[in-house]
């Protein structure tokens, strides 16, 4: 159990949460093997996720100052515990954002995001996640030079050497989350699909839907760079800031039919509703729900609504009667990453059918993480996806 290149063996640089809107790159203790099924991975690339922005601006009550954040890493195995026979020092791996054992009752049903072994039962939450609050295990995250990977006998995904990191990096979260969202949407060839939110997840939801044969994919956002990126991949852009009512606009675009499937890839901090902002500020509701309301309005009768955007709390005055009347199927949840890897991996080739080479807009050193969070949160400088390089 010796690292290939242990460095000083004591300290490293990592992105650390210090308060609302305040992340810094600090020198922290080097991770160490703590359990037989642990591994240590030297991180070569690590991305900032849209759900990291929830930590940056919203979920501060469940963070502690000093928490290391990030959950989209890949790198090289440096050390393995005695209970990790599947990995060896030098393996190149992508680390899924959820931590799963691979053998419990939930994992046996491929519900890896609900793993019974790492489930946070005292808080009635699902499987532990890297770098995602004390609600989900308080596990140090992957925006760092090194990462301790629990349950390494199952979680890490081996990838070939040779191609650049960005070919495989999105197996950690973006691609499985998007794939599951489309699967949950029940997309059938020829159907019309709407995707709300054209951040990284929404971009890939739209591309996966087209790959699976959707006849039309309409992408809803207001950020010009996101709309343009989606348009390059065959998505019909709908700028919600240009229309009075998104549902009415969708009605016109589809000749009154609306959409067979709608994917909400926005989550709790949707922009565009003053009322939602007031309700959130006054704690009447914990999340901004404008995108979810619009998504519900745009799904046709008998259609499916798939939610991949993260929501954090209850939904006051939930329009259950409307969904019941429309006979809408509703599916949602954290991505069960390992369930979809075998479907996705064959497409990560030089032909690049999902366009993974056209997603990253900013590649920056780890030391520039505070700047990266700021421009990603403010949607400045054309920022769609940031990858940090330790």
C-alpha positions as CSV (number, residue, x, y, z in Angstrom):
1,X,0.0,0.0,0.0
2,X,2.6,2.6,-1.1
3,X,1.8,5.5,-3.3
4,X,3.5,5.7,-6.7
5,X,4.4,9.4,-6.0
6,X,3.4,10.3,-2.4
7,X,4.9,13.8,-2.5
8,X,5.3,15.1,1.1
9,X,2.6,12.7,2.3
10,X,1.1,15.3,4.6
11,X,-0.5,18.2,2.8
12,X,-2.2,19.2,-0.4
13,X,-4.2,22.0,-2.1
14,X,-8.0,21.8,-2.1
15,X,-11.1,23.9,-2.8
16,X,-12.5,24.7,0.6
17,X,-15.9,26.3,1.6
18,X,-15.5,29.2,4.0
19,X,-19.0,30.7,3.9
20,X,-21.8,31.8,1.6
21,X,-20.2,32.8,-1.7
22,X,-16.7,32.2,-0.3
23,X,-14.6,29.3,-1.6
24,X,-10.8,29.4,-1.4
25,X,-7.9,27.1,-2.3
26,X,-6.3,26.1,1.0
27,X,-3.5,23.8,2.1
28,X,-5.1,20.9,4.0
29,X,-4.2,17.5,5.3
30,X,-3.4,14.8,2.8
31,X,-6.0,12.1,2.7
32,X,-5.1,8.7,4.0
33,X,-6.4,5.1,3.7
34,X,-9.0,4.7,6.5
35,X,-10.8,1.6,5.6
36,X,-9.7,-1.6,3.7
37,X,-12.0,-0.7,0.8
38,X,-10.5,2.8,0.4
39,X,-8.2,4.0,-2.4
40,X,-6.3,7.3,-2.9
41,X,-6.6,8.9,-6.3
42,X,-4.3,11.7,-7.5
43,X,-6.7,14.1,-9.3
44,X,-5.8,15.2,-12.8
45,X,-9.1,16.9,-13.7
46,X,-12.1,17.9,-11.6
47,X,-15.2,19.8,-12.8
48,X,-17.5,22.3,-11.1
49,X,-21.1,21.1,-11.2
50,X,-24.2,23.2,-11.3
51,X,-25.2,21.6,-8.0
52,X,-21.9,22.9,-6.5
53,X,-23.4,26.3,-7.0
54,X,-26.1,25.3,-4.6
55,X,-23.4,24.9,-2.0
56,X,-21.8,28.2,-3.0
57,X,-24.9,30.3,-2.6
58,X,-27.8,28.4,-0.9
59,X,-27.0,25.3,1.2
60,X,-24.6,27.0,3.6
61,X,-26.6,25.9,6.7
62,X,-25.6,22.3,6.1
63,X,-21.9,23.0,5.4
64,X,-19.1,23.5,7.8
65,X,-16.3,26.0,7.2
66,X,-13.3,24.0,6.0
67,X,-15.4,21.4,4.0
68,X,-13.6,20.3,0.8
69,X,-16.1,20.4,-2.1
70,X,-16.4,18.9,-5.6
71,X,-17.8,15.6,-6.9
72,X,-16.7,15.3,-10.6
73,X,-13.1,14.1,-10.5
74,X,-10.8,11.7,-12.3
75,X,-7.2,10.8,-11.9
76,X,-4.6,8.1,-11.2
77,X,-4.7,5.5,-8.5
78,X,-1.9,6.2,-6.0
79,X,-2.7,3.8,-3.2
80,X,-5.2,1.0,-2.5
81,X,-6.5,-0.7,0.6
82,X,-6.3,-4.5,1.0
83,X,-10.1,-4.8,0.2
84,X,-9.7,-3.3,-3.3
85,X,-8.6,-6.2,-5.6
86,X,-9.9,-4.5,-8.7
87,X,-7.5,-1.5,-8.8
88,X,-3.8,-1.2,-8.9
89,X,-1.5,1.7,-8.5
90,X,-1.3,3.6,-11.8
91,X,-4.9,2.8,-13.0
92,X,-6.6,5.7,-14.7
93,X,-10.1,6.1,-13.2
94,X,-13.2,8.3,-13.1
95,X,-14.8,8.6,-9.7
96,X,-18.6,8.6,-9.6
97,X,-20.2,11.3,-7.5
98,X,-22.2,8.9,-5.4
99,X,-20.5,6.4,-3.1
100,X,-21.9,2.9,-3.4
101,X,-21.0,-0.6,-2.2
102,X,-22.2,-2.6,-5.2
103,X,-23.7,-5.5,-3.2
104,X,-26.5,-4.3,-0.8
105,X,-30.2,-4.6,-1.6
106,X,-30.4,-1.2,-3.2
107,X,-27.3,-1.7,-5.3
108,X,-28.6,-5.1,-6.3
109,X,-31.5,-3.2,-7.9
110,X,-29.0,-0.8,-9.5
111,X,-30.2,2.0,-7.3
112,X,-26.7,3.0,-6.5
113,X,-27.6,6.5,-5.3
114,X,-29.7,4.8,-2.5
115,X,-26.9,2.4,-1.4
116,X,-27.9,0.9,2.0
117,X,-24.3,0.7,3.1
118,X,-23.5,4.4,2.7
119,X,-27.0,5.7,3.1
120,X,-27.4,8.4,5.7
121,X,-30.1,6.8,7.7
122,X,-30.1,9.1,10.7
123,X,-31.0,12.0,8.4
124,X,-33.2,9.9,6.1
125,X,-31.0,10.7,3.1
126,X,-29.7,8.6,0.3
127,X,-26.2,7.3,-0.4
128,X,-23.2,9.4,0.6
129,X,-21.8,11.9,-2.0
130,X,-18.4,13.4,-2.4
131,X,-18.1,16.9,-1.2
132,X,-21.8,17.4,-0.6
133,X,-22.6,18.5,3.0
134,X,-23.2,16.6,6.2
135,X,-26.6,15.5,4.9
136,X,-24.8,13.2,2.5
137,X,-22.0,11.8,4.6
138,X,-19.7,14.7,5.0
139,X,-17.1,13.1,2.7
140,X,-14.3,15.4,1.5
141,X,-14.7,16.3,-2.1
142,X,-12.7,15.9,-5.3
143,X,-11.7,19.5,-6.1
144,X,-8.3,18.8,-4.6
145,X,-4.9,17.3,-5.5
146,X,-5.8,14.0,-3.9
147,X,-9.0,12.2,-3.0
148,X,-9.8,9.4,-0.6
149,X,-12.3,7.1,-2.4
150,X,-14.4,4.9,-0.1
151,X,-16.0,1.7,-1.5
152,X,-13.2,1.7,-4.1
153,X,-13.8,-2.0,-4.7
154,X,-16.9,-0.9,-6.7
155,X,-17.1,2.8,-7.5
156,X,-14.1,3.9,-9.6
157,X,-14.5,3.4,-13.4
158,X,-11.3,2.4,-15.2
159,X,-10.8,4.2,-18.5
160,X,-8.1,3.8,-21.2
161,X,-4.9,5.8,-21.2
162,X,-4.3,8.0,-24.2
163,X,-7.3,10.2,-24.9
164,X,-7.5,13.5,-22.9
165,X,-9.3,13.6,-19.6
166,X,-12.3,15.5,-20.9
167,X,-13.2,12.4,-23.1
168,X,-14.1,10.5,-19.9
169,X,-14.4,13.1,-17.1
170,X,-18.2,13.5,-17.5
171,X,-18.8,9.8,-16.6
172,X,-18.5,11.1,-13.0
173,X,-21.8,12.9,-13.1
174,X,-22.9,14.8,-16.2
175,X,-23.3,11.9,-18.7
176,X,-25.0,9.4,-16.3
177,X,-27.3,12.1,-15.0
178,X,-28.3,13.1,-18.5
179,X,-28.7,9.6,-19.6
180,X,-30.9,8.7,-16.7
181,X,-33.0,11.8,-17.2
182,X,-33.7,10.8,-20.7
183,X,-34.4,7.2,-19.7
184,X,-36.8,8.4,-17.0
185,X,-38.5,10.6,-19.6
186,X,-39.3,7.5,-21.6
187,X,-38.3,9.1,-24.9
188,X,-39.6,7.3,-27.9
189,X,-38.2,7.9,-31.5
190,X,-40.0,10.7,-33.2
191,X,-41.4,12.3,-30.1
192,X,-41.0,16.0,-29.0
193,X,-38.9,16.6,-26.0
194,X,-38.4,19.8,-24.0
195,X,-35.3,20.4,-21.9
196,X,-35.5,23.2,-19.3
197,X,-32.1,24.6,-18.4
198,X,-29.2,24.3,-20.9
199,X,-26.3,24.1,-18.4
200,X,-24.0,21.1,-18.7
201,X,-26.7,18.6,-17.7
202,X,-29.3,20.1,-19.9
203,X,-26.9,20.2,-22.8
204,X,-26.3,16.5,-22.5
205,X,-29.9,15.7,-21.9
206,X,-30.8,17.3,-25.2
207,X,-28.0,15.5,-27.1
208,X,-28.9,12.1,-25.5
209,X,-32.5,12.6,-26.4
210,X,-31.6,13.3,-30.0
211,X,-29.2,10.3,-30.0
212,X,-32.1,8.1,-28.9
213,X,-34.2,9.3,-31.8
214,X,-36.3,12.2,-30.5
215,X,-37.9,14.0,-33.4
216,X,-37.6,17.4,-31.9
217,X,-35.7,18.7,-28.8
218,X,-36.6,22.2,-27.7
219,X,-34.1,23.7,-25.2
220,X,-35.3,26.4,-22.8
221,X,-32.9,28.9,-21.3
222,X,-32.0,32.6,-21.6
223,X,-28.2,32.6,-21.7
224,X,-27.0,33.3,-25.2
225,X,-23.9,31.1,-25.0
226,X,-26.0,28.1,-23.7
227,X,-28.6,28.5,-26.4
228,X,-26.0,28.8,-29.1
229,X,-24.2,25.7,-27.9
230,X,-27.4,23.7,-27.9
231,X,-28.2,24.9,-31.4
232,X,-24.9,23.5,-32.7
233,X,-26.1,20.1,-31.7
234,X,-29.5,20.2,-33.4
235,X,-31.6,21.6,-30.5
236,X,-34.3,24.2,-31.1
237,X,-33.5,27.1,-28.8
238,X,-36.3,28.9,-26.9
239,X,-35.2,32.0,-25.0
240,X,-37.7,32.3,-22.2
241,X,-36.8,36.0,-21.7
242,X,-38.2,36.7,-25.2
243,X,-41.7,35.3,-24.5
244,X,-44.4,36.3,-22.1
245,X,-45.4,32.8,-21.1
246,X,-43.2,29.7,-21.8
247,X,-46.2,27.3,-21.9
248,X,-48.0,29.4,-24.4
249,X,-44.9,29.6,-26.5
250,X,-44.5,25.9,-26.4
251,X,-48.1,25.5,-27.3
252,X,-47.5,27.5,-30.4
253,X,-44.2,25.8,-31.3
254,X,-45.9,22.4,-31.2
255,X,-49.2,23.4,-32.8
256,X,-51.0,22.8,-29.6
257,X,-49.7,19.3,-28.9
258,X,-47.1,20.2,-26.3
259,X,-44.3,17.8,-25.5
260,X,-44.3,14.0,-25.0
261,X,-41.5,14.3,-22.5
262,X,-40.1,17.3,-20.5
263,X,-36.9,17.3,-18.6
264,X,-36.3,19.8,-15.8
265,X,-32.5,20.2,-15.6
266,X,-32.6,23.4,-13.6
267,X,-33.5,22.7,-10.0
268,X,-33.8,24.9,-7.0
269,X,-32.4,28.2,-8.2
270,X,-34.2,28.8,-11.4
271,X,-34.2,32.5,-12.5
272,X,-37.1,34.4,-14.0
273,X,-39.7,34.7,-11.2
274,X,-39.9,37.6,-8.8
275,X,-42.7,35.8,-6.9
276,X,-40.4,32.8,-6.4
277,X,-37.6,35.0,-5.2
278,X,-39.9,36.6,-2.6
279,X,-41.3,33.3,-1.4
280,X,-37.8,31.9,-1.1
281,X,-36.4,35.0,0.7
282,X,-39.3,34.9,3.2
283,X,-38.9,31.1,3.7
284,X,-42.4,30.3,2.5
285,X,-40.8,27.9,0.1
286,X,-37.1,26.8,0.1
287,X,-36.6,26.6,-3.7
288,X,-37.3,28.7,-6.7
289,X,-39.8,26.6,-8.7
290,X,-40.5,28.6,-11.8
291,X,-38.8,26.1,-14.1
292,X,-40.7,23.2,-12.6
293,X,-44.0,25.0,-12.9
294,X,-43.2,25.7,-16.6
295,X,-42.1,22.2,-17.2
296,X,-45.4,20.9,-15.8
297,X,-47.3,23.2,-18.1
298,X,-45.4,22.1,-21.2
299,X,-45.9,18.3,-20.9
300,X,-48.8,17.0,-22.9
301,X,-51.6,14.9,-21.5
302,X,-50.3,11.4,-20.9
303,X,-46.7,12.6,-21.1
304,X,-43.7,12.2,-18.8
305,X,-41.9,14.8,-16.6
306,X,-38.3,13.8,-15.7
307,X,-36.6,15.8,-13.0
308,X,-32.8,15.8,-12.8
309,X,-32.3,19.3,-11.3
310,X,-31.7,19.2,-7.6
311,X,-34.5,20.4,-5.2
312,X,-33.9,20.8,-1.5
313,X,-37.3,21.1,0.2
314,X,-41.1,20.9,0.2
315,X,-43.2,22.2,-2.6
316,X,-46.1,24.4,-1.2
317,X,-49.3,24.2,-3.1
318,X,-48.0,21.4,-5.3
319,X,-50.3,21.1,-8.4
320,X,-51.0,17.5,-7.9
321,X,-54.5,17.8,-9.3
322,X,-53.3,19.2,-12.6
323,X,-50.8,16.4,-13.0
324,X,-53.5,13.9,-12.1
325,X,-55.9,15.4,-14.6
326,X,-53.2,15.3,-17.3
327,X,-52.2,11.8,-16.4
328,X,-48.6,12.8,-16.2
329,X,-45.9,10.3,-15.2
330,X,-43.3,11.9,-12.9
331,X,-39.8,10.4,-12.4
332,X,-36.8,11.9,-10.6
333,X,-33.8,11.2,-8.5
334,X,-30.0,11.3,-8.2
335,X,-28.2,9.5,-11.0
336,X,-27.3,5.8,-10.4
337,X,-24.0,6.4,-12.1
338,X,-22.7,2.8,-12.5
339,X,-26.0,1.6,-13.9
340,X,-25.4,3.7,-17.1
341,X,-21.7,3.4,-17.7
342,X,-21.8,0.4,-20.0
343,X,-24.3,2.2,-22.2
344,X,-22.3,5.4,-22.4
345,X,-18.7,4.2,-22.6
346,X,-18.9,2.9,-26.2
347,X,-19.8,6.5,-27.4
348,X,-16.7,8.1,-25.9
349,X,-14.7,7.6,-29.0
350,X,-13.2,9.7,-31.7
351,X,-16.5,10.0,-33.5
352,X,-17.9,11.8,-30.3
353,X,-21.6,11.3,-31.1
354,X,-22.6,13.1,-27.9
355,X,-20.3,16.0,-28.5
356,X,-18.3,15.8,-25.2
357,X,-15.6,17.8,-26.9
358,X,-18.0,20.7,-27.1
359,X,-19.0,21.3,-23.5
360,X,-16.0,22.7,-21.6
361,X,-15.7,26.4,-22.0
362,X,-13.1,27.1,-19.3
363,X,-10.1,25.0,-18.3
364,X,-8.3,26.6,-15.3
365,X,-5.7,25.7,-12.7
366,X,-7.1,24.6,-9.3
367,X,-5.7,27.8,-7.8
368,X,-8.2,29.8,-9.8
369,X,-11.3,28.0,-8.4
370,X,-12.7,31.1,-6.6
371,X,-12.7,33.0,-10.0
372,X,-14.2,29.9,-11.7
373,X,-17.1,29.7,-9.2
374,X,-17.8,33.4,-9.6
375,X,-18.1,33.4,-13.4
376,X,-20.0,30.1,-13.4
377,X,-22.5,31.4,-10.8
378,X,-22.9,34.7,-12.6
379,X,-22.9,33.2,-16.1
380,X,-20.1,35.5,-17.1
381,X,-17.5,35.2,-19.9
382,X,-19.6,32.6,-21.7
383,X,-19.1,30.1,-18.9
384,X,-21.0,26.9,-19.4
385,X,-18.6,24.3,-17.9
386,X,-15.5,24.7,-15.9
387,X,-12.8,22.0,-15.5
388,X,-10.1,22.6,-12.8
389,X,-6.6,21.1,-13.2
390,X,-4.7,20.5,-9.9
